[in-house]
C-alpha cells in the first residue's frame, strides 16, 4: 500500500467515525473514497506509462550503442582496407623502382631494413648451416657490450693456438681491446678472436656459452656457437646459424657506433709492441667497389662457402644483406647487386 493510500484511508476512517448515522456525510465520504480510488488508478496508470517509456528509452539507448559499435567496427575495417591498399600501392611502386630481384648463386640469403626489421627479400633464410667468420659479428657485439675498450689485454699462449688465418700475436704482448677488435673485424684473424674471447669470459668455451646466451636474448632459435671465430669444431658439436638469425645479430651490431666505425674501414694500421706497423686491408671487397657500402663482415669455410654480411646506406635508407654459401667468384657481385637493389627504394 502506498503512502498516498495510507493517508487517504486514514482520512476516510476518521470521516467514517465522525459521520456515522448522517446520510449526507456518508455520501460525501463515498464520493471522496471514489475520488481517492480514481486518483490511485490514475497514478498507477501513469506509473505504468512511465515504466514503458523508460523501457522504450533504454531500448533506444542500447540500439544506439549497438549502432555506434557497428559503425566503429565498419570504420576500423575501412581504415584497414585503406592501409592495405596503400601498402599494396607502395609495394608496386617500390617494385617498379627497384626492378626485378638480381639473380644470385648464394644458397642462403636475406635482405632487411634495420630501421624497421622488415624483410625485403629472402632465400632459404631459415636453413641451418655454417656461417664461417661472420661469427665474429657476435664476438664483436659481446666485446663492445662489455665496455672498457681501451683496457690492455695480455696475450696468452692459448690465444695463439688456432688454425689460420692468424695475425701472429705472441704470448706476453699487450694490446688494447679496441686494437684487437678492429683487427678482427677488418682482417678476420682467428688468434685475435680467441684473445678477445678469453679476455672477455676466461676461456673460449665460456665465451661460447655467453654467445649462445646472447642469442637467446635476441630471440634466435636456429643458432649454435662453439667458438668466437666460426671455424669447424674438432668434435661433432658443429656451430650453425641461419641467414635470418645472422641478420638479427648484424642489426644489433649496426646500432653500436663502435662497431659501425670499424667495419667501414678499408684498411687499418696495426701497431705491434715494438713499434712496427702492419697495414691490414679489409677483407670486404664491396667496400671498395660500391660507395654506398659501409660494412660489415666476410667469412669462408668449406661448409659455409663464401659468406658476406654487407651493410649500406643511400638517400637516408639503410639496408643489411646476408649472403651465405656463395662461390668465390660470385659472392662480391651478389652482395653488391642485392645491396644496390634494396637501396633503390
Secondary structure, DSSP 8 states (H G I E B T S, - for coil): --HHHHHHHHHHHHHHHH-TT-HHHHHHHHHHHHHHHHHHHHHHHHHHHHHHHHHHHHHHHHHHHHHHHHHHHHHHHHHHHHHHHHHHHHHHHHHHHH-S------SEEEEEETTTTEEEEEESTT--B--GGGGHHHHHHHHHHH--TTSEEE--GGGG-S-S------TT-EEEHHHHHHHHHHT--HHHHHHHHHHHHSSHHHHHHHHHHHHHHTT-SS-B-SSSS----SSS---BB-HHHHHHHHHHHHT-HHHHHHHT-SEEEEE-TTS-EEEEE-S-THHHH-TTEEEEEEEEETTTEEEEEEEEEETTEEEEEEEEEE-TTTHHHHHHHHHHHHTT-
